[in-house]
């Protein structure tokens, strides 16, 4: 695929499935906490497709990039007909789309054992 500047960029989903294990320095704890490390990992993932600073803060540009990513993959992320509003606010609609996306990509998200409840809440699984 191509970024907004016309440069070829490998699809992030393909990229992350092909990353050698030794390149992953610190695995994230799967503990349900929204830590700066988790946000940096999300931002690093999104920078494969969008221009974004890796800050560890769940800021408006990060949420807008996440919303754009989910909207561009709506067949997998869509829990309703209408795509997300790209407003930079991480509300229940964005979280539901993310949960739906993870459930449709068990091989990448590691949710093969646990199906996420699509409820728009970051504090449940």
Secondary structure, 3 states (H helix, E strand, C coil): CECCCCCECCCHHHHHHCCCHHHCCCCCCCCCCCCHHHHHHHHHHHHCCCCCCCCCCCCHHHHHHHHHHHHHCHHHHCCCCCCCCCCCCCCHHHHHHHHHHHHHCHHHHCCCCCCCCCCCCCCCC
